[in-house]
Structures are given as structure tokens and as C-alpha cells.
Amino acid sequence: MSCKERSGGMEADVIEMETVLVARGIRISAFCESAGIARTTWDRWKNGKTLPNMRTWMAVRDAYRAALKTKGAAA
């Protein structure tokens, strides 16, 4: 089974998150740093080449929520 077949739409989630972050003026490289992942890791997820483990994905989710709250409060 390929990574794409196991992802269950992970690429779509990453693309959606990236779209929202960029629309709010948040640089993806800065977001990745705050989430504790490399930008290249984000790109591999987005392209369906690898998948995050649950712990990493939860950290990304938490960083995403925090980024939206922080940016929303500043706007």
C-alpha cells in the first residue's frame, strides 16, 4: 500500500491548512518552525511522499490553532 493510499486525504488537510495560513499572512516556514518540523517535512506531507506520526500531527494541529488565534488577535 502506498503512502497516498494510507493517507486518507492527509495531503488535502495539509494543503487546506497551508492555504489558510498563507491567506492570513503566516509564512509556512515560520509555521513549521513553531510546530517543530522542517519545511521539507511539510512539503513531503503535502506531496503525499510521507505521513506524520500521530504525535507530530497533534503538535502541528496545536501549532495551527495557536497560529490562527495569534494572527486573528493581531488583525
C-alpha positions in Angstrom: 0.0 0.0 0.0 1.4 3.4 -1.0 1.7 6.4 1.3 -1.0 8.1 -0.7 -3.4 5.1 -0.2 -2.7 5.2 3.6 -3.0 8.9 4.0 -6.8 9.2 4.0 -6.6 12.6 2.5 -3.7 14.0 4.6 -2.4 15.9 1.6 -5.7 17.7 1.3 -5.6 18.6 5.0 -2.0 20.0 4.6 -3.0 22.0 1.5 -6.0 23.4 3.2 -4.0 24.4 6.3 -1.4 26.0 4.1 -4.0 27.9 2.1 -5.5 29.4 5.3 -2.1 30.2 6.8 -0.9 32.0 3.7 -4.2 33.9 3.3 -3.7 35.2 6.9 -0.1 36.3 6.2 1.6 33.5 8.0 4.8 32.2 6.4 4.8 28.4 6.1 8.5 28.3 7.1 7.7 30.2 10.3 4.7 28.0 11.0 6.8 24.8 10.5 9.4 26.2 12.9 6.7 26.8 15.5 5.3 23.3 15.0 8.8 21.8 15.4 9.0 20.3 11.9 11.2 21.0 9.0 9.8 22.8 6.0 10.9 19.8 3.8 8.8 17.5 6.0 5.7 19.7 5.4 6.4 19.6 1.7 6.7 15.8 1.8 3.4 15.5 3.6 1.8 17.9 1.1 3.1 15.9 -1.8 2.0 12.6 -0.3 5.5 11.2 0.0 5.4 10.6 3.7 2.9 10.8 6.6 3.4 12.2 10.0 3.1 10.1 13.1 0.2 10.9 15.4 2.4 12.8 18.0 3.8 15.0 15.3 0.4 15.6 13.7 -1.0 16.7 17.0 1.8 19.1 17.5 1.2 20.5 14.1 -2.5 20.8 14.8 -1.9 22.6 18.1 0.6 25.0 16.3 -2.0 25.6 13.6 -4.7 26.5 16.2 -2.3 28.8 18.0 -1.2 30.5 14.8 -4.7 31.3 13.8 -5.6 32.6 17.3 -2.4 34.8 17.4 -2.8 36.1 13.9 -6.6 36.7 14.5 -5.9 38.7 17.6 -3.4 40.9 15.9 -5.6 41.6 12.9 
